[in-house]
Amino acid sequence: MAVHPFKFSLQAFEAASAAAWIDTCQRTEALGYDTLFTTDHYFGPGEIAAASGHRPVDVAPISAMTMAAAVTTTLRVGCRVFGVDYHHPVVLAKELATVDFLSGGRLVAAIGAGWVKAEYDGLGITQDRPSIRIERLAETIDVLRAHWSGQPIDLHGQYVDVSGFSGAPLPVQSHVPLMVGGGAQKILSLAGRMADIVSLNFNNAAGKLGASSVASATEDETQRKLTWVRDAAGDRYEQIELEIGAYFISVTDDRQAAADALGGRFGVSGDAILAHPHALIGSVDEICATLIERRERLGISKICVAQRHLDEFAPVVQRLAGT
């Protein structure tokens, strides 16, 4: 198994003001994180947040990414992840190419099939069954790559029909890194075939977050997901970077008590939480040891941290980033 260097990203949801957003971006860079991710959701406080279990989101992704790049110098920017149904593929391709062009080549392009049922309903968008959304995602990825190649585009699929022009501007990066993520076999098989970075996530087929989401991402379930990715990727598996969201973080000297408290929220034991691939609990030394062990065993080298843990998790980032 190839060992990739550790890279850490921050996913930001909140911006109380423009100054607060700029501060978050600059502190993310200063603390050693590799990438700042926005998120592709459009609802503020209200029924959608309550129904889905997903926190409201303050800022739109592309403009916030652009600002993040403008106020930093080395920080990579992206959105974890763009929902395929919220964007025309050519518009998204041009927007992302422009971000890469204006940032000097700092884009990480991440895209998924969409999942928040209440958001689809609230925005008046039809949520097709997963197989259709995943097929649309595959065709959208073809558009992205064709647009960024600078060659004439001539794509006629079931869900995209694009021709008659070449994409502009060209990205600065000769190959923009593409991340695809999810928690079920079809989406992870597509990611194995097409992505540079595969994000292992909950299976959110229910369209909302909850105990079933946590149960869908245990150690055993994560091993199954890796098998799907490996089978689909074939010989290119060693080149793929594996990413995961660290959704349960507590930097503490009382590891067991913190795990027991988190486990109680989801009806599982503290030991089950400690073993959960999306959990990082303990002292800085203990968390670093956990990350190294999981990289050796599972191959996961890219870790995404929620905005609320920016400072708390920074000592781990500063110790392991790039190693």
TIVEXTI-376021 format. One record per residue: x, y, z of N, C-alpha, C in turn. Coordinates in Angstrom, 2 decimals. Each point is the difference from the previous one (the first is absolute). Example, Ala and Ser with C-alpha at 12.3 -4.5 7.8 and 13.67 -1.06 7.14 Angstrom:
REM residues 2
13.19_-5.69_7.80_-0.89_1.19_0.00_0.90_1.20_0.00 .
-0.35_1.05_-0.72_0.82_1.19_0.06_-0.77_1.09_0.73 .
***
This chain:
REM residues 323
0.84_-1.20_0.00_-0.84_1.20_0.00_0.87_1.25_0.00 .
-0.28_0.92_-0.92_0.75_1.25_-0.05_-0.32_0.85_1.22 .
1.02_0.67_0.53_-0.19_0.89_1.14_0.11_1.43_-0.49 .
-1.10_0.72_0.08_-0.02_1.40_-0.41_0.23_0.90_1.21 .
0.61_1.16_-0.19_0.19_0.93_1.12_-1.33_0.47_0.57 .
-0.01_0.29_1.28_-1.20_0.54_0.62_-0.28_1.41_-0.52 .
-1.27_0.24_-0.33_-0.48_1.33_-0.33_-1.29_0.23_0.76 .
-0.15_1.20_0.54_-1.15_0.32_0.83_-0.78_1.15_-0.62 .
-1.29_-0.12_0.01_-0.86_1.06_-0.53_-1.00_0.44_1.06 .
-0.50_1.20_-0.18_-1.03_0.55_0.88_-1.25_0.23_-0.82 .
-1.15_-0.45_0.50_-1.27_0.31_-0.66_-0.71_1.07_0.81 .
-0.26_1.13_-0.66_-0.55_1.17_0.68_-1.46_0.21_-0.39 .
-0.83_0.22_1.00_-1.43_0.23_-0.19_-0.42_1.40_0.40 .
0.75_0.63_0.89_-0.46_1.21_0.68_0.83_1.22_-0.37 .
-0.67_1.12_-0.12_0.68_1.28_-0.23_-0.91_1.10_0.55 .
0.27_0.40_1.23_-0.84_1.03_0.63_0.15_1.35_-0.68 .
1.13_0.20_-0.68_0.28_1.25_-0.71_1.09_-0.27_-1.03 .
0.21_0.95_-0.89_1.10_-0.14_-0.96_1.33_-0.11_0.72 .
0.18_0.80_1.05_1.25_-0.05_0.75_0.20_-1.37_0.65 .
-1.09_-0.58_0.49_0.10_-1.32_0.62_0.38_-1.06_-1.02 .
-0.56_0.10_-1.21_0.35_-0.97_-1.04_1.48_0.13_-0.39 .
0.45_1.22_-0.17_1.41_0.21_-0.34_0.90_-0.54_1.10 .
-0.37_0.24_1.25_0.79_-0.50_1.12_0.07_-1.52_-0.01 .
-1.13_-0.66_-0.26_-0.02_-1.46_-0.07_0.94_-0.51_-1.09 .
-0.07_0.62_-1.16_0.85_-0.42_-1.12_1.48_0.17_0.34 .
0.35_1.14_0.56_1.41_0.27_0.27_0.53_-0.84_1.14 .
-0.82_-0.27_1.00_0.44_-0.87_1.09_0.13_-1.45_-0.47 .
-0.88_-0.42_-0.90_0.11_-1.35_-0.56_1.34_-0.19_-0.68 .
0.41_0.99_-0.79_1.30_-0.06_-0.66_1.14_0.05_1.02 .
-0.08_0.93_0.94_1.09_0.18_0.97_0.20_-1.23_0.88 .
-1.07_-0.74_0.27_0.09_-1.16_0.88_0.43_-1.27_-0.73 .
0.22_0.10_-1.30_0.59_-1.12_-0.73_-0.96_-0.89_-0.75 .
-1.28_0.35_-0.03_-0.95_-0.79_-0.78_0.31_0.15_-1.49 .
-0.25_-1.04_-0.76_0.29_-0.01_-1.43_-1.08_0.68_-0.81 .
-1.27_-0.23_0.38_-1.14_0.42_-0.82_-1.10_0.56_0.87 .
-0.65_1.04_-0.48_-1.25_0.47_0.61_-1.14_-0.36_-0.93 .
-0.96_-0.77_0.53_-1.19_-0.38_-0.76_-1.20_0.81_0.47 .
-0.76_0.49_-0.96_-1.34_0.50_0.30_-0.96_-1.18_-0.13 .
-1.30_0.29_-0.03_-0.98_-1.09_-0.14_-1.13_0.46_-0.91 .
-0.54_-0.92_-0.77_-0.96_0.34_-1.04_-1.43_-0.21_0.48 .
-0.38_0.81_0.99_-1.38_0.01_0.48_-0.47_1.44_0.08 .
-1.32_0.19_-0.14_-0.52_1.34_-0.22_-1.04_0.42_1.04 .
-0.21_-0.80_1.01_-1.04_0.33_0.98_0.60_0.62_1.24 .
-0.71_0.99_0.53_0.32_0.55_1.30_-0.85_-0.69_1.07 .
-0.15_0.62_1.18_-0.80_-0.62_1.06_-1.43_-0.24_-0.45 .
-0.58_-1.09_0.46_-1.38_-0.29_-0.35_-0.29_-1.48_-0.10 .
-1.07_-0.34_-0.69_-0.49_-1.37_-0.03_0.97_-0.96_-0.69 .
0.73_0.45_-1.01_0.91_-0.90_-0.70_1.10_-0.48_0.94 .
0.57_0.91_0.75_1.04_-0.38_0.95_-0.54_-0.97_1.04 .
-1.21_0.27_0.50_-0.59_-0.86_1.02_-0.29_-1.39_-0.55 .
-0.48_-0.09_-1.24_-0.38_-1.28_-0.58_1.21_-0.83_-0.40 .
1.07_0.66_-0.43_1.15_-0.71_-0.54_1.06_-0.33_1.04 .
0.02_0.73_1.11_1.07_-0.14_0.97_1.28_0.69_-0.40 .
-0.04_0.75_-1.11_1.18_0.71_-0.51_-0.08_1.45_0.45 .
1.10_0.53_0.50_0.01_1.37_0.47_-0.24_0.98_-1.15 .
-0.61_1.13_0.27_-0.14_1.04_-1.03_1.36_0.48_-0.47 .
0.03_0.50_-1.23_1.24_0.45_-0.62_-0.10_1.49_-0.29 .
1.03_0.76_0.37_-0.05_1.45_-0.11_0.35_0.52_-1.39 .
1.02_-0.57_-0.65_0.53_0.62_-1.22_-0.10_-0.95_-1.18 .
-0.19_0.58_-1.20_-0.03_-0.79_-1.22_1.41_-0.47_-0.35 .
0.12_-1.17_-0.62_1.33_-0.63_-0.08_1.00_0.70_-0.90 .
-0.37_0.34_-1.23_1.01_0.46_-0.95_0.53_1.38_0.37 .
-0.87_0.90_0.37_0.48_1.33_0.39_0.83_-0.06_1.27 .
-0.39_-0.88_0.94_0.79_-0.14_1.23_1.35_-0.64_-0.30 .
0.06_-0.96_-0.91_1.28_-0.58_-0.42_0.90_1.07_-0.61 .
-0.59_0.83_-0.84_0.79_1.04_-0.67_0.59_0.97_1.01 .
-0.81_0.40_0.98_0.51_0.89_1.05_1.10_-0.69_0.80 .
-0.20_-1.29_0.29_1.02_-0.72_0.76_1.33_-0.01_-0.74 .
-0.05_-0.21_-1.31_1.24_0.00_-0.78_0.61_1.40_-0.05 .
-0.84_1.02_-0.04_0.50_1.37_-0.14_0.72_0.48_1.25 .
-0.38_-0.50_1.17_0.59_0.50_1.25_1.07_-0.94_0.56 .
0.38_-1.02_-0.79_1.06_-0.92_0.41_1.00_-0.13_-1.15 .
1.07_-0.73_0.24_1.03_-0.12_-1.04_0.28_-1.43_-0.42 .
-0.14_-0.96_0.90_0.30_-1.39_-0.33_-1.18_-0.94_0.23 .
-0.98_0.44_0.74_-1.14_-0.84_0.36_-0.76_-0.44_-1.24 .
-0.25_-1.31_-0.11_-0.84_-0.50_-1.07_-1.46_0.21_0.37 .
-0.87_0.12_-1.02_-1.41_0.29_0.26_-0.87_-0.97_-0.79 .
-1.17_-0.26_0.56_-0.94_-0.89_-0.67_-1.33_0.02_0.72 .
-0.89_-0.88_-0.42_-1.31_-0.15_0.63_-0.23_-1.48_0.22 .
-0.36_-0.36_1.20_-0.17_-1.42_0.35_-1.48_-0.28_0.24 .
-0.73_-0.40_-1.05_0.33_-0.10_-1.41_-1.11_0.68_-0.78 .
0.29_0.36_-1.26_-1.04_0.55_-0.85_-1.02_-1.09_-0.33 .
-1.28_0.32_0.20_-1.07_-0.92_-0.34_-0.32_0.08_-1.49 .
-0.01_-1.13_-0.67_-0.12_-0.01_-1.45_-1.31_0.64_-0.48 .
-1.05_-0.06_0.80_-1.29_0.51_-0.45_-0.17_1.50_0.21 .
0.93_0.64_0.66_-0.14_1.43_0.30_0.70_0.88_-1.03 .
0.69_-0.60_-0.99_0.81_0.80_-0.91_-0.05_-0.57_-1.41 .
-0.16_0.89_-0.99_0.20_-0.43_-1.38_1.47_-0.37_-0.15 .
0.33_-1.14_-0.63_1.39_-0.45_-0.02_0.98_0.97_-0.66 .
-0.42_0.69_-1.06_0.91_0.95_-0.64_0.22_1.22_0.89 .
-1.06_0.47_0.63_0.14_1.15_0.90_0.95_-0.37_1.15 .
-0.18_-1.18_0.56_0.88_-0.43_1.09_1.44_-0.15_-0.49 .
0.18_-0.58_-1.17_1.36_-0.18_-0.54_0.69_1.34_-0.18 .
-0.71_0.98_-0.53_0.61_1.31_-0.24_0.28_0.72_1.31 .
-0.93_-0.08_0.94_0.22_0.61_1.32_1.25_-0.58_0.66 .
0.12_-1.32_-0.01_1.14_-0.63_0.66_1.31_0.29_-0.72 .
-0.04_-0.01_-1.32_1.20_0.36_-0.75_0.44_1.43_0.33 .
-0.97_0.89_0.16_0.32_1.39_0.34_0.61_0.10_1.38 .
-0.52_-0.77_0.96_0.60_-0.02_1.34_1.44_-0.47_-0.08 .
0.26_-1.06_-0.74_1.37_-0.49_-0.12_0.88_1.03_-0.69 .
-0.51_0.61_-1.05_0.73_1.02_-0.77_0.36_1.20_0.88 .
-0.97_0.50_0.76_0.23_1.20_0.80_0.81_-0.29_1.28 .
-0.04_-1.23_0.46_0.73_-0.34_1.23_1.42_-0.48_-0.28 .
0.39_-0.10_-1.25_1.32_-0.50_-0.32_0.13_-1.50_0.13 .
-1.12_-0.72_-0.16_0.06_-1.45_0.01_-0.22_-0.63_1.35 .
-0.96_0.52_0.76_-0.22_-0.52_1.36_-1.36_-0.67_0.19 .
-0.65_-0.39_-1.09_-1.32_-0.62_0.09_0.10_-1.49_0.27 .
-0.85_-0.48_0.90_-0.34_-1.41_0.11_-1.47_-0.11_-0.40 .
-0.28_-0.73_-1.07_-1.37_-0.12_-0.51_-0.65_-1.24_0.60 .
-1.08_0.19_0.72_-0.66_-1.12_0.66_-1.48_0.02_-0.35 .
-0.54_-1.16_-0.36_-1.37_-0.06_-0.48_-0.65_-1.29_0.45 .
-1.30_0.07_0.25_-0.75_-1.17_0.44_-1.39_-0.01_-0.59 .
-0.78_-1.02_0.38_-1.31_-0.23_-0.62_-1.15_0.68_0.71 .
0.26_0.71_1.11_-1.09_0.65_0.74_-0.71_-0.97_0.92 .
-0.56_0.54_1.12_-0.62_-0.93_0.94_-1.06_0.60_0.91 .
0.00_1.31_0.25_-0.91_0.57_1.01_-1.40_0.14_-0.61 .
-0.86_-0.98_0.27_-1.34_-0.04_-0.60_-0.79_1.26_0.33 .
0.08_0.46_1.24_-0.77_1.18_0.39_0.45_1.24_-0.76 .
1.29_0.07_-0.35_0.49_1.15_-0.77_-0.53_-0.06_-1.43 .
0.04_-1.16_-0.61_-0.59_-0.14_-1.33_-1.44_0.49_0.01 .
-0.77_-0.47_0.99_-1.40_0.39_0.08_-0.15_1.50_0.23 .
0.82_0.53_0.89_-0.10_1.42_0.33_0.40_0.91_-1.15 .
0.90_-0.48_-0.86_0.43_0.79_-1.16_-0.84_-0.26_-1.23 .
-0.93_-0.95_0.11_-0.84_-0.32_-1.14_0.72_-0.76_-1.09 .
0.98_-0.83_0.39_0.78_-0.80_-0.95_-0.38_-1.47_0.16 .
-0.21_-0.68_-1.11_-0.30_-1.43_0.05_1.24_-0.79_0.40 .
-0.15_-0.84_0.99_1.09_-0.89_0.38_-0.27_-1.37_-0.63 .
0.73_-0.28_-1.08_-0.13_-1.29_-0.66_0.59_-1.11_0.87 .
-0.30_-1.23_-0.36_0.56_-1.13_0.76_1.52_0.00_-0.12 .
0.70_-0.62_0.96_1.46_0.08_0.03_0.68_-0.42_-1.30 .
-0.48_-1.04_-0.66_0.68_-0.46_-1.22_0.01_1.08_-1.07 .
-1.08_0.76_-0.12_-0.06_1.07_-0.99_0.94_1.13_0.39 .
0.01_0.36_1.28_0.88_1.08_0.44_1.46_-0.37_-0.21 .
0.34_-1.26_0.19_1.39_-0.43_-0.17_0.37_-0.03_-1.48 .
-0.92_-0.41_-0.86_0.27_0.05_-1.44_0.20_1.45_-0.46 .
-0.83_0.90_0.54_0.15_1.42_-0.33_1.34_0.53_0.49 .
0.42_-0.45_1.17_1.30_0.39_0.54_1.13_-0.44_-0.92 .
-0.05_-1.23_-0.48_1.05_-0.48_-0.89_0.08_0.84_-1.26 .
-1.13_0.35_-0.58_0.00_0.83_-1.21_0.48_1.41_0.31 .
-0.32_0.50_1.18_0.48_1.33_0.40_1.51_0.01_0.13 .
0.56_-1.05_0.58_1.46_-0.09_0.10_0.63_0.02_-1.38 .
-0.61_-0.68_-0.96_0.51_0.04_-1.38_0.01_1.44_-0.53 .
-1.04_0.77_0.32_-0.05_1.40_-0.44_1.11_0.81_0.67 .
0.19_-0.19_1.28_1.05_0.73_0.71_1.36_-0.25_-0.65 .
0.33_-1.25_-0.19_1.30_-0.33_-0.56_0.15_0.53_-1.43 .
-1.06_-0.12_-0.79_0.07_0.51_-1.38_0.15_1.51_-0.01 .
-0.73_0.69_0.86_0.07_1.46_0.06_1.40_0.46_0.39 .
0.62_-0.70_0.93_1.31_0.40_0.51_1.14_-0.41_-0.93 .
-0.30_-0.81_-1.02_1.05_-0.45_-0.92_0.37_1.05_-1.03 .
-0.90_0.94_-0.27_0.23_0.99_-1.04_-0.31_-0.50_-1.40 .
-0.40_-1.26_-0.12_-0.35_-0.56_-1.30_-1.49_0.24_-0.30 .
-0.39_-0.04_-1.27_-1.42_0.15_-0.34_-0.86_-1.03_0.73 .
-1.12_0.45_0.53_-0.88_-0.86_0.79_-1.11_-0.52_-0.90 .
-0.22_-1.31_0.06_-1.06_-0.63_-0.78_-0.48_-1.23_0.77 .
-0.89_0.25_0.97_-0.48_-1.06_0.89_-1.51_-0.08_-0.08 .
-0.50_-1.18_-0.30_-1.44_-0.20_-0.15_-0.38_-1.26_0.78 .
-0.41_0.21_1.23_-0.38_-1.11_0.85_-1.49_0.00_0.27 .
-0.38_-0.79_0.98_-1.41_-0.05_0.37_-0.42_1.24_0.78 .
0.97_0.61_0.73_-0.33_1.12_0.87_0.72_1.29_-0.37 .
1.02_-0.06_-0.83_0.69_1.20_-0.46_0.05_-0.01_-1.51 .
-0.07_1.19_-0.57_0.05_0.15_-1.46_0.76_1.29_-0.26 .
1.31_-0.10_-0.20_0.88_1.16_0.01_0.91_-0.08_-1.23 .
0.03_1.06_-0.78_0.88_0.00_-1.18_0.12_1.42_-0.53 .
0.95_0.19_-0.91_0.11_1.25_-0.74_0.98_1.01_0.56 .
0.82_-0.38_0.98_0.94_0.96_0.57_1.10_-0.74_0.74 .
1.06_0.73_0.31_1.06_-0.48_0.89_-0.08_0.79_1.30 .
0.38_-0.64_1.10_-0.09_0.65_1.30_1.05_1.07_0.20 .
-0.38_1.05_0.69_0.91_1.07_0.40_-0.53_0.62_1.28 .
0.90_0.46_0.90_1.46_-0.08_-0.11_0.48_-1.40_0.29 .
1.23_-0.28_-0.39_0.60_-1.27_0.38_0.47_0.07_1.44 .
-0.19_-1.07_0.77_0.57_-0.03_1.34_1.52_0.13_-0.05 .
0.58_0.55_1.05_1.45_0.06_0.10_0.58_-1.41_0.17 .
-0.67_-0.82_0.79_0.45_-1.37_0.20_-0.21_-0.82_-1.28 .
1.00_-0.74_-0.38_-0.15_-0.84_-1.19_-1.00_-1.12_0.25 .
-0.14_-0.38_1.26_-1.00_-1.01_0.36_-0.63_0.44_1.32 .
-1.20_0.53_-0.06_-0.69_0.43_1.21_-0.39_-1.25_0.80 .
0.41_-0.09_1.27_-0.38_-1.18_0.79_-1.51_-0.06_0.20 .
-0.57_-1.15_-0.28_-1.43_-0.20_0.08_-0.32_-0.94_1.15 .
-0.88_0.42_0.89_-0.43_-0.84_1.11_-1.48_-0.35_-0.16 .
-0.30_-1.27_0.18_-1.38_-0.50_-0.02_-0.19_-0.81_1.27 .
-1.13_0.19_0.64_-0.22_-0.72_1.24_-1.41_-0.49_0.17 .
-0.17_-0.92_0.94_-1.31_-0.53_0.34_0.14_-1.18_0.92 .
-1.12_-0.68_0.22_0.01_-1.10_0.94_-0.63_-1.28_-0.49 .
-0.39_-0.05_-1.28_-0.62_-1.21_-0.55_0.82_-0.51_-1.17 .
-0.32_-1.22_-0.44_0.86_-0.68_-0.95_0.06_0.70_-1.35 .
-1.13_0.45_-0.54_0.01_0.58_-1.34_0.85_1.27_-0.05 .
-0.16_0.86_0.98_0.74_1.27_-0.03_1.48_-0.24_0.26 .
0.33_-0.92_0.90_1.41_-0.25_0.28_0.67_-0.77_-1.13 .
-0.74_-0.81_-0.72_0.57_-0.64_-1.18_0.28_1.03_-1.08 .
-0.90_0.95_-0.19_0.26_1.09_-0.94_1.24_0.78_0.43 .
0.08_0.29_1.29_1.18_0.73_0.50_1.27_-0.78_-0.27 .
-0.03_-1.31_0.21_1.18_-0.81_-0.27_0.42_0.06_-1.46 .
-0.96_0.11_-0.89_0.31_0.05_-1.43_0.47_1.37_-0.45 .
-0.51_1.08_0.62_0.15_1.32_-0.60_0.74_1.03_0.84 .
0.12_-0.20_1.30_0.49_1.05_0.89_1.48_-0.17_0.33 .
0.63_1.13_0.32_1.36_0.00_0.54_-0.02_-0.18_1.51 .
-1.06_0.51_0.62_-0.18_-0.09_1.44_-1.38_-0.62_0.23 .
-0.07_-1.03_0.81_-1.27_-0.63_0.34_-0.32_0.31_1.45 .
-1.15_0.62_0.22_-0.43_0.36_1.34_-0.96_-1.06_0.53 .
0.37_-0.65_1.09_-0.83_-1.03_0.62_-0.95_0.69_0.97 .
-1.29_-0.16_-0.24_-0.97_0.74_0.79_-1.09_-0.92_0.54 .
-0.91_0.59_0.77_-1.19_-0.73_0.43_-0.81_-0.40_-1.23 .
-0.81_-1.04_0.15_-1.02_-0.29_-0.99_-1.25_0.77_0.43 .
-0.27_1.09_-0.72_-1.11_0.87_0.36_-1.20_-0.21_-0.93 .
-0.25_-1.28_-0.33_-1.12_-0.30_-0.89_-1.33_0.45_0.58 .
-0.07_0.10_1.32_-1.24_0.46_0.64_-0.27_1.48_-0.24 .
1.01_0.73_-0.49_-0.18_1.42_-0.27_0.13_0.88_1.21 .
0.44_-0.55_1.12_0.19_0.80_1.21_1.05_-0.67_0.86 .
0.58_0.78_0.91_1.00_-0.51_0.92_-0.67_-0.59_1.24 .
0.59_-1.06_0.54_-0.55_-0.61_1.19_0.82_-1.21_0.41 .
-0.57_-0.81_0.90_0.71_-1.18_0.50_0.34_-0.97_-1.12 .
-0.88_-0.09_-1.00_0.28_-0.92_-1.10_1.21_0.45_-0.81 .
0.22_1.31_-0.06_1.19_0.51_-0.69_1.26_-0.49_0.70 .
0.02_0.11_1.31_1.16_-0.43_0.78_0.23_-1.50_-0.17 .
-1.09_-0.77_0.03_0.11_-1.45_-0.12_0.49_-0.43_-1.38 .
-0.20_0.86_-1.00_0.41_-0.34_-1.37_1.49_0.20_-0.25 .
0.73_0.45_1.01_1.41_0.36_-0.20_0.91_-0.57_1.08 .
-0.37_-1.15_0.54_0.84_-0.67_0.98_1.26_-0.54_-0.67 .
0.87_-0.60_0.79_1.22_-0.62_-0.54_-0.34_-1.03_-1.07 .
-0.94_-0.90_0.29_-0.35_-1.03_-0.97_-0.58_0.60_-1.27 .
-0.88_0.99_0.15_-0.59_0.63_-1.17_1.04_0.76_-0.81 .
0.95_0.62_0.67_1.06_0.72_-0.71_0.87_-0.97_-0.79 .
0.27_-1.16_0.57_0.76_-1.01_-0.74_-0.75_-0.43_-1.25 .
-1.31_-0.15_0.10_-0.80_-0.34_-1.18_0.11_1.10_-1.05 .
-0.07_1.24_0.43_0.10_1.12_-0.94_1.34_0.00_-0.71 .
1.06_-0.30_0.73_1.32_-0.04_-0.61_0.09_-1.12_-1.04 .
-0.67_-1.10_0.25_-0.04_-1.08_-0.98_-0.67_0.45_-1.28 .
-1.12_0.73_0.12_-0.69_0.51_-1.19_0.91_0.94_-0.79 .
0.68_0.88_0.71_0.90_0.94_-0.68_1.13_-0.75_-0.68 .
0.61_-0.93_0.71_1.14_-0.75_-0.53_-0.40_-0.80_-1.24 .
-1.15_-0.66_0.07_-0.44_-0.81_-1.13_-0.25_0.86_-1.23 .
-0.56_1.19_0.21_-0.29_0.88_-1.14_1.25_0.68_-0.53 .
0.94_0.30_0.87_1.20_0.74_-0.41_1.00_-0.87_-0.73 .
0.08_-1.26_0.37_0.98_-0.89_-0.64_1.42_0.46_0.26 .
0.80_0.07_-1.07_1.42_0.32_0.14_0.26_1.41_0.52 .
-0.97_0.90_-0.14_0.23_1.38_0.43_-0.29_0.22_1.49 .
-0.37_-1.04_0.73_-0.36_0.17_1.41_1.13_0.61_0.81 .
1.22_-0.38_-0.27_1.14_0.50_0.78_0.19_1.50_-0.17 .
-0.47_0.57_-1.10_0.15_1.43_-0.23_-1.10_0.83_0.66 .
-1.11_-0.65_0.36_-1.13_0.71_0.59_0.32_0.40_1.44 .
-0.33_1.23_0.36_0.05_0.42_1.41_-1.37_-0.23_0.62 .
0.00_-0.52_1.22_-1.25_-0.28_0.71_-0.23_1.07_1.05 .
-1.22_0.54_0.01_-0.36_1.10_0.89_-1.16_-0.43_0.89 .
-0.06_0.57_1.18_-1.11_-0.29_0.91_-0.30_1.23_0.84 .
-1.26_0.18_0.34_-0.40_1.07_0.90_0.11_-0.45_1.45 .
0.75_0.74_0.80_0.10_-0.28_1.43_-1.15_0.72_0.69 .
-1.15_-0.65_0.05_-1.22_0.65_0.48_-0.10_0.01_1.53 .
0.76_-0.87_0.64_-0.05_-0.09_1.46_1.41_0.23_0.54 .
0.25_1.21_0.47_1.32_0.39_0.47_-0.08_0.48_1.44 .
0.93_-0.46_0.80_0.18_0.55_1.34_1.46_-0.15_0.38 .
0.70_1.12_0.11_1.39_-0.03_0.45_-0.02_0.14_1.51 .
0.31_-1.09_0.68_-0.21_-0.06_1.44_0.96_-1.00_0.62 .
0.28_0.18_1.27_0.81_-0.96_0.74_-0.84_-1.12_0.61 .
-1.34_0.12_-0.08_-0.89_-1.05_0.51_-0.74_-0.61_-1.18 .
0.72_-0.83_-0.72_-0.50_-0.56_-1.25_-1.29_-0.79_0.18 .
-0.03_-0.86_1.00_-1.15_-0.88_0.18_-1.26_0.80_0.36 .
0.14_0.97_0.88_-1.17_0.79_0.40_-0.58_0.76_-1.20 .
0.87_0.57_-0.81_-0.47_0.72_-1.18_-0.69_-0.95_-0.98 .
0.56_-1.19_-0.18_-0.60_-0.98_-0.90_-1.34_-0.48_0.53 .
-0.09_-0.22_1.29_-1.27_-0.44_0.60_-1.07_1.06_-0.21 .
0.36_1.27_0.16_-0.97_1.07_-0.17_-0.47_0.08_-1.45 .
0.92_-0.12_-0.94_-0.39_0.04_-1.41_-0.83_-1.23_-0.37 .
0.40_-1.16_0.49_-0.74_-1.21_-0.29_-1.42_0.05_0.50 .
-0.19_0.64_1.17_-1.33_0.12_0.55_-0.96_0.75_-0.89 .
0.51_0.93_-0.79_-0.86_0.77_-0.90_-0.55_-0.86_-1.13 .
0.70_-1.10_-0.33_-0.40_-0.82_-1.13_-0.38_-1.43_0.40 .
-0.09_-0.23_1.30_-0.42_-1.31_0.47_1.00_-1.11_-0.21 .
1.31_0.36_0.00_1.05_-1.01_-0.14_0.99_0.18_1.14 .
0.84_-0.99_0.19_0.97_0.05_1.09_1.14_0.97_-0.30 .
0.68_0.43_1.05_1.17_0.83_-0.18_1.08_-0.70_-0.80 .
0.17_-1.31_0.23_1.01_-0.75_-0.73_-0.32_-0.04_-1.50 .
-1.30_-0.08_-0.32_-0.39_0.01_-1.41_0.33_1.34_-0.65 .
-0.16_1.08_0.74_0.36_1.32_-0.52_1.51_0.11_-0.18 .
0.77_-0.50_0.95_1.46_0.07_-0.13_0.49_-0.73_-1.24 .
-0.68_-1.07_-0.37_0.40_-0.79_-1.16_-0.59_0.53_-1.30 .
-0.88_0.97_0.08_-0.71_0.48_-1.19_0.96_0.78_-0.89 .
0.06_-0.33_-1.29_0.96_0.68_-0.89_-0.21_1.50_-0.13 .
-1.19_0.49_0.34_-0.27_1.44_-0.10_0.20_0.71_1.34 .
0.57_-0.69_0.99_0.21_0.57_1.33_1.49_0.11_0.31 .
0.39_1.12_0.60_1.36_0.21_0.47_-0.10_0.60_1.40 .
0.29_-0.81_1.00_-0.22_0.38_1.39_1.23_-0.37_0.81 .
0.44_0.93_0.84_1.12_-0.25_0.88_0.96_1.16_0.04 .
1.15_-0.22_0.58_1.04_1.02_0.03_0.57_0.17_-1.40 .
0.81_1.02_-0.19_0.65_0.19_-1.29_0.83_-1.22_-0.36 .
0.73_-0.54_0.96_0.80_-1.20_-0.25_-0.88_-1.17_-0.42 .
-1.11_-0.19_0.70_-0.88_-1.13_-0.30_-0.65_0.15_-1.37 .
-0.43_1.21_-0.34_-0.62_0.22_-1.30_1.01_-0.21_-1.12 .
1.21_0.50_0.19_1.04_-0.20_-1.02_0.27_-1.49_-0.20 .
0.08_-0.75_1.09_0.23_-1.44_-0.11_-1.15_-0.68_-0.73 .
-1.22_0.43_0.29_-1.17_-0.57_-0.68_0.06_0.26_-1.50 .
0.32_1.23_-0.37_0.07_0.35_-1.43_1.07_-0.81_-0.72 .
1.15_-0.15_0.61_1.09_-0.76_-0.62_-0.41_-1.47_-0.15 .
-0.61_-0.56_1.03_-0.43_-1.40_-0.07_-1.06_-0.18_-1.08 .
-0.95_0.92_-0.11_-1.04_-0.14_-1.02_0.56_0.19_-1.40 .
0.98_0.87_-0.14_0.61_0.14_-1.32_0.70_-1.30_-0.41 .
0.70_-0.61_0.93_0.70_-1.24_-0.31_-0.98_-1.13_-0.34 .
-1.14_-0.02_0.67_-0.94_-1.11_-0.14_-1.04_0.25_-1.09 .
-0.48_1.26_-0.10_-1.08_0.32_-0.93_0.44_0.84_-1.18 .
1.14_0.67_0.13_0.49_0.85_-1.08_-0.54_1.42_0.02 .
-0.71_0.38_1.05_-0.62_1.33_0.05_1.05_1.03_0.43 .
0.21_1.01_-0.85_1.04_1.00_0.28_-0.53_1.43_0.01 .
-1.22_0.21_-0.48_-0.58_1.35_-0.05_-1.14_0.06_1.01 .
0.07_0.98_0.90_-0.95_0.11_1.10_-0.67_1.37_-0.08 .
-1.33_0.00_0.03_-0.76_1.25_-0.03_-0.60_0.26_1.39 .
0.20_1.22_0.47_-0.39_0.42_1.35_-1.03_1.11_-0.11 .
-1.01_-0.03_0.83_-1.01_1.05_-0.01_0.55_1.29_0.59 .
-0.58_1.11_-0.42_0.46_1.33_0.38_0.11_0.19_1.50 .
-0.92_-0.60_0.75_-0.01_0.20_1.46_1.24_-0.60_0.67 .
0.72_-0.88_-0.72_1.19_-0.64_0.58_1.29_0.60_-0.53 .
-0.08_1.12_-0.70_1.17_0.60_-0.64_1.19_0.13_0.95 .
-0.19_0.62_1.12_1.10_0.24_0.94_0.31_-1.23_0.84 .
-1.03_-0.69_0.43_0.17_-1.18_0.85_0.85_-1.06_-0.68 .
-0.20_-0.17_-1.30_0.67_-1.07_-0.73_1.35_0.43_-0.58 .
0.31_1.29_0.07_1.21_0.53_-0.63_1.28_-0.70_0.44 .
0.18_-0.37_1.28_1.26_-0.68_0.37_0.21_-1.31_-0.73 .
-1.08_-0.71_-0.31_0.11_-1.23_-0.78_0.47_0.32_-1.42 .
-0.62_1.04_-0.59_0.38_0.42_-1.35_1.47_0.38_-0.06 .
0.43_0.77_0.96_1.37_0.50_0.00_1.01_-1.13_0.19 .
-0.40_-1.07_0.66_0.92_-1.12_0.21_0.06_-0.93_-1.22 .
-1.13_-0.22_-0.68_-0.05_-1.06_-1.00_-0.06_0.49_-1.45 .
-0.40_1.23_-0.24_-0.20_0.46_-1.38_1.28_-0.19_-0.81 .
-0.14_-0.66_-1.14_1.12_-0.21_-0.90_0.88_-1.19_0.31 .
-0.27_-0.67_1.11_0.83_-1.15_0.38_-0.54_-1.30_-0.58 .
***
